């Protein structure tokens, strides 16, 4: 690689631990929205499309602001950014617990949780990537596994708390506990040493490369479909007779499978190549929707969640590593954040359109099929990466 970070110290591994916890917290909150979906829609008297906009705005904010938080963290380190995320999470969820109009929830939840995820995700990915060179993929896999653990715990815990306390009090609990954990992460995380070597690519040159364009298109298309099950899978499961807590557990299954996928796919990537494995993970993600489309029982939904989680885990675990291999680690936070703006646009459009399809057709089938087609198009968008940029990445390393 053109720029080689120093050998990781105890501070480097501590930063990995802080990244794991921060991602578990912010994504545990963000991906638990499926558990809040039904009670919020019932109280506000809104349909699938309108209620799903809460999550769409949240995901759009966290991905779009990831480009900002990543660049700030490149300059000042992850600690100040995490503290901003803690404040945003507490304020956003406490205010959401008080709203009596859904449009206010768009602002309080969308901005609060969205800013928190932007501060707890991309900056920590960049910090871990900056501390490691030879073991970068392994360190990032551990850190990003926090997303899976957060997904596993967040949704079913939220469903249980909502059943016992109501959705408003559950927001208060999540806001205070999540903010406290992010403050602890800020105390532990350390800024990585400045890498030596050539500077980061200028923005104009970066976006002109085939690698960046392929990655951006694939990320946008995959995000159109990926977040549909996070929002609608629990309600779909309830509609076929599954209990609310068991239905929410399906989102947790996605999280567990994504952890396994990150570790297993990481090992596979060392054998057949990270870029090829990265592309294959998008194919797995796309094919998983066939199970949901033709399944009508809880065991089939579990199988869907497992396969989706494996593909999703491979995508999320390998994308920062692939970007670092192609473009270097200098300015990695900004590069990762810029690519994730595509996911922001996809998240903003995907779940409301799926909700509109569900409301219009009275069935989930069209929304599921559309999500699968988007995943397949994302896989196709990455094929030029394997033909053109794989050799360039090898030459750069």
GIMO-V211152 format. One record per pair of residues at least 12 apart in sequence whose C-alpha atoms are under 7 Angstrom apart, sorted by the first residue. I is the first residue (numbers start at 0). J is the second residue. Records with the same first field share a line. If there is no record, write none. Layout:
BEGIN
I->J  J
END
This chain:
BEGIN
0->324  327  395  396
1->196  197  327  395  396
2->194  195  196  197  327  328
3->132  194  195
4->129  130  131  132  192  194
5->130  192
6->131
7->130  131
10->189
11->130
13->187  188
14->127  187  188  189
15->127  138  142
16->142
17->184  187  188
18->123  142
19->141  142  143  144  145
20->145
21->119  181  184
22->119  120  143  145  146
23->145  146  148  149
24->149  177
25->115  116  119
26->116  146  149  150
27->149  150  152  153  154
28->153
29->112
30->150  154  229
31->153  154  157
32->54  230
33->229  230  231  233
34->154  157  158  247
35->166
36->50
43->100  101
47->354  355  358
48->351  354  355
51->350  351  354
52->351
53->104  105  109
54->109
55->346  347  350
56->105  109  347
57->108  109  110  112  113
58->113  343  346  347
59->343  344  346  347
60->110  113  114  343
61->113  114  116  117
62->117  339  340  342  343
63->339  340  343
64->114  117
65->117  121  336  339
66->333  336  337  340
68->80  117  118  122
69->121  122  332  333  336
70->332  333
72->122
73->330  332
76->190
77->122  123  126  188  189  190
78->185  186  188
80->118
81->118  119  181  185
82->181  182  185
84->114  115  118  119
85->115  178  181  182
86->178
87->111  112  114  115
88->111  112  115  174  178
89->174  175  178
90->111
91->107  108  110  111  112
92->108  111  170  171  174
93->170  171  174
94->107
95->107  108
96->167  168  170  171
121->332  335  336
122->332
124->139
125->331  332
126->190  191
127->139
128->328
129->191  328
130->191  192
136->320
139->316
140->261  262  316
143->316
144->258  261
147->254  255  257  258
148->254  255
150->250  251  254
151->250  251  252  254  255
152->251
154->247  248  250  251
155->244  247  248  251
157->169
158->244  247
159->244
194->329
198->329
199->329  330
210->384  388
213->380  381  383  384
214->381
215->338  341
216->377  380
217->377  378  380  381
218->341  342  377
219->341  342  344  345
220->345  373  374  376  377
221->373  374  377
222->342  345  346
223->345  346  348  349  370  373
224->349  370  371  373  374
226->346  350
227->349  350  353
229->250
233->246  247  249
249->301  304
252->304  305
253->304  305  307  308
254->308
256->305  308  309
257->308  309  311  312
258->312
259->309
260->308  309  310  312  313
261->312  313  316
264->313
273->317  321
274->321  385  389
275->385
277->313  314  317
278->378  381
280->310  311  313  314
281->310  314  374  377  378
282->375  378
283->306  310
284->307  310  311  374
285->371  374  375
286->371
287->303  306  307
288->303  367  371
290->303
291->303
292->364  367  368
319->335
324->392  396
325->392  395
353->366
END
